[in-house]
């Protein structure tokens, strides 16, 4: 597991700017959705007014063919919140997609995929992974995988004080305990920071020590 720092995320976004798959990368960091969930998103799954995304379909590649199916578990079938920034970005992205579809002589429908390849077909997961690895390597983030964006989302949420239960639900984990176990190294670091903050509040105790002998 590799999690990116805020500064590394910023560098990654700068490197990915202008790349065709930037929207997928941006949404991954902003939501923590799995790659299969992102590539399976339809516009009916996006509620830009309520700032939510429904993970109701996933995309896998089997035998060289893209296959759609429902998420495996009830925990995976979930609704996640999105930030206002992501909603604004997706709104602009949707407008651009609608314009493209009009040029192709059709309308963008609710069942159309949010993210497609240049031919407006389902995206090959391997292409996204390969493209992301190349982008990351260009800025010195060697070995960082697309799936690590999901871990990065969780770590950034934790570091900003989000409740483990909220993060667990967003990630579609089976339990909060599983989430805590996955990110225990981050939580340990947060405990050290919390103790440092507490130490700033507490008075020096030497003057309050009584002599009992």
C-alpha positions as CSV (number, residue, x, y, z in Angstrom):
1,X,0.0,0.0,0.0
2,X,1.2,3.5,-0.9
3,X,-0.5,6.7,0.1
4,X,0.3,10.0,-1.4
5,X,0.9,13.2,0.6
6,X,-1.1,16.3,-0.3
7,X,1.9,17.8,-2.0
8,X,2.4,14.6,-4.0
9,X,-1.3,14.7,-5.0
10,X,-0.8,18.2,-6.3
11,X,2.2,17.2,-8.3
12,X,0.3,14.2,-9.7
13,X,-2.6,16.4,-10.8
14,X,-0.2,18.8,-12.5
15,X,1.4,15.9,-14.4
16,X,-2.0,14.5,-15.4
17,X,-3.5,17.8,-16.6
18,X,-4.4,17.5,-20.2
19,X,-4.3,13.7,-20.2
20,X,-7.5,12.1,-21.5
21,X,-7.9,10.1,-18.3
22,X,-7.5,13.0,-16.0
23,X,-11.2,13.0,-15.1
24,X,-10.9,9.4,-13.9
25,X,-7.9,10.1,-11.8
26,X,-9.4,13.3,-10.3
27,X,-12.6,11.4,-9.4
28,X,-10.7,8.5,-7.9
29,X,-8.8,10.8,-5.5
30,X,-12.0,12.7,-4.6
31,X,-14.2,9.7,-3.8
32,X,-12.1,6.6,-3.0
33,X,-14.1,4.6,-5.5
34,X,-12.4,1.4,-6.9
35,X,-11.3,1.5,-10.5
36,X,-14.0,-1.0,-11.5
37,X,-16.6,1.2,-9.9
38,X,-15.4,4.3,-11.6
39,X,-15.3,2.7,-15.0
40,X,-18.8,1.4,-14.5
41,X,-20.4,4.7,-13.6
42,X,-23.4,5.9,-15.6
43,X,-24.8,9.4,-15.6
44,X,-27.8,8.1,-13.8
45,X,-25.4,7.3,-10.9
46,X,-24.3,10.9,-10.6
47,X,-26.5,13.4,-8.7
48,X,-24.8,16.8,-9.1
49,X,-27.5,18.6,-7.1
50,X,-27.4,16.3,-4.1
51,X,-23.6,15.9,-4.4
52,X,-23.7,12.1,-4.4
53,X,-22.5,9.1,-6.5
54,X,-24.1,5.7,-6.5
55,X,-21.8,2.7,-6.9
56,X,-24.3,0.4,-8.6
57,X,-22.3,-1.1,-11.5
58,X,-18.7,-2.3,-11.9
59,X,-16.7,-3.0,-15.1
60,X,-14.2,-5.9,-15.4
61,X,-12.3,-7.3,-18.4
62,X,-12.7,-11.0,-19.0
63,X,-11.3,-12.8,-22.0
64,X,-10.5,-9.5,-23.7
65,X,-14.1,-8.3,-23.3
66,X,-15.4,-5.6,-20.9
67,X,-18.1,-7.0,-18.7
68,X,-20.6,-5.1,-16.5
69,X,-22.0,-6.6,-13.3
70,X,-23.4,-5.5,-10.0
71,X,-21.1,-5.0,-7.0
72,X,-20.3,-8.1,-5.1
73,X,-21.7,-7.1,-1.7
74,X,-24.3,-4.9,-0.1
75,X,-21.5,-2.8,1.4
76,X,-20.1,-2.3,-2.1
77,X,-23.5,-1.1,-3.4
78,X,-23.4,2.3,-1.8
79,X,-23.9,6.0,-2.2
80,X,-20.9,8.2,-1.6
81,X,-20.7,12.0,-1.2
82,X,-18.8,14.2,-3.4
83,X,-17.1,17.5,-2.8
84,X,-18.5,20.7,-4.3
85,X,-15.3,21.0,-6.3
86,X,-15.8,17.5,-7.8
87,X,-19.5,18.3,-8.5
88,X,-18.5,21.5,-10.3
89,X,-15.8,19.6,-12.3
90,X,-18.2,16.8,-13.3
91,X,-20.8,19.4,-14.3
92,X,-18.4,21.0,-16.7
93,X,-17.2,17.6,-17.9
94,X,-20.8,16.5,-18.6
95,X,-21.4,19.7,-20.6
96,X,-18.3,18.9,-22.7
97,X,-19.5,15.3,-23.2
98,X,-23.0,16.5,-24.3
99,X,-21.3,18.7,-26.9
100,X,-19.3,15.8,-28.1
101,X,-22.3,13.5,-28.4
102,X,-24.2,16.2,-30.3
103,X,-21.4,16.3,-32.8
104,X,-21.8,12.5,-33.2
105,X,-25.5,13.0,-33.9
106,X,-26.8,11.7,-30.6
107,X,-27.8,12.8,-27.1
108,X,-26.0,11.9,-23.9
109,X,-28.3,9.6,-21.9
110,X,-28.6,8.6,-18.3
111,X,-27.4,5.1,-19.2
112,X,-24.3,6.3,-21.0
113,X,-21.0,5.8,-19.2
114,X,-19.5,8.7,-17.4
115,X,-16.0,7.7,-18.5
116,X,-15.3,6.2,-21.9
117,X,-12.3,5.8,-24.3
118,X,-11.8,8.1,-27.2
119,X,-14.3,6.0,-29.2
120,X,-17.0,6.5,-26.6
121,X,-16.7,2.8,-25.7
122,X,-16.0,1.2,-22.2
123,X,-12.5,1.9,-21.0
124,X,-10.1,-1.0,-20.8
125,X,-9.0,-1.1,-17.1
126,X,-5.5,-2.1,-18.2
127,X,-5.1,1.1,-20.3
128,X,-6.0,3.3,-17.3
129,X,-3.6,1.5,-15.0
130,X,-0.8,1.7,-17.6
131,X,-1.5,5.4,-18.3
132,X,-1.6,6.2,-14.6
133,X,1.7,4.4,-13.9
134,X,3.4,6.4,-16.7
135,X,2.0,9.7,-15.4
136,X,3.2,8.9,-11.8
137,X,6.6,7.8,-12.9
138,X,7.1,11.1,-14.8
139,X,7.0,12.9,-11.5
140,X,9.1,10.5,-9.5
141,X,6.2,8.5,-8.0
142,X,7.6,5.2,-9.0
143,X,5.6,2.1,-8.1
144,X,2.4,4.0,-7.3
145,X,-0.6,2.1,-8.6
146,X,-4.0,3.5,-9.6
147,X,-5.5,1.5,-6.7
148,X,-3.3,3.6,-4.4
149,X,-5.5,6.6,-5.1
150,X,-8.2,4.9,-3.1
151,X,-5.8,4.5,-0.2
152,X,-4.8,8.1,-0.6
153,X,-8.4,9.2,-0.4
154,X,-8.7,7.4,2.9
155,X,-5.5,8.7,4.4
156,X,-6.3,12.3,3.4
157,X,-9.8,12.0,5.0
158,X,-8.3,10.5,8.2
159,X,-5.6,13.2,8.4
160,X,-8.4,15.8,8.2
161,X,-10.3,14.4,11.1
162,X,-13.0,12.3,9.3
163,X,-14.6,9.6,11.4
164,X,-13.4,6.1,10.6
165,X,-17.0,4.9,10.3
166,X,-17.6,7.6,7.6
167,X,-14.5,6.6,5.7
168,X,-15.4,2.9,6.0
169,X,-18.8,3.5,4.5
170,X,-17.4,5.6,1.7
171,X,-14.9,2.9,0.8
172,X,-17.5,0.1,1.0
173,X,-15.6,-1.9,3.6
174,X,-17.4,-4.7,5.4
175,X,-16.6,-3.2,8.8
176,X,-15.0,-0.2,10.6
177,X,-12.6,-2.7,12.1
178,X,-11.3,-3.7,8.7
179,X,-10.8,0.0,7.8
180,X,-8.9,0.7,11.1
181,X,-6.7,-2.3,10.4
182,X,-5.9,-1.2,6.8
183,X,-4.9,2.3,7.9
184,X,-3.5,1.6,11.4
185,X,-0.2,3.1,10.5
186,X,-1.9,6.4,9.7
187,X,-4.0,6.3,12.9
188,X,-0.8,5.8,15.0
189,X,0.7,8.9,13.5
190,X,-2.5,10.8,14.2
191,X,-2.3,9.7,17.9
192,X,1.2,11.2,18.1
193,X,-0.1,14.5,16.6
194,X,-3.1,14.5,19.0
195,X,-0.8,14.0,22.0
196,X,1.3,16.9,20.8
197,X,-1.8,19.1,20.6
198,X,-2.8,18.0,24.1
199,X,0.6,18.8,25.4
200,X,0.3,22.3,24.2
201,X,-2.9,22.8,26.2
202,X,-1.8,21.2,29.5
203,X,0.1,23.3,32.0
204,X,3.6,22.3,33.1
205,X,2.9,20.1,36.1
206,X,6.0,20.5,38.1
207,X,4.7,23.4,40.3
208,X,1.6,21.3,41.2
209,X,3.5,18.3,42.5
210,X,3.1,17.9,46.3
211,X,5.6,16.4,48.6
212,X,4.2,13.3,50.2
213,X,7.2,12.2,52.2
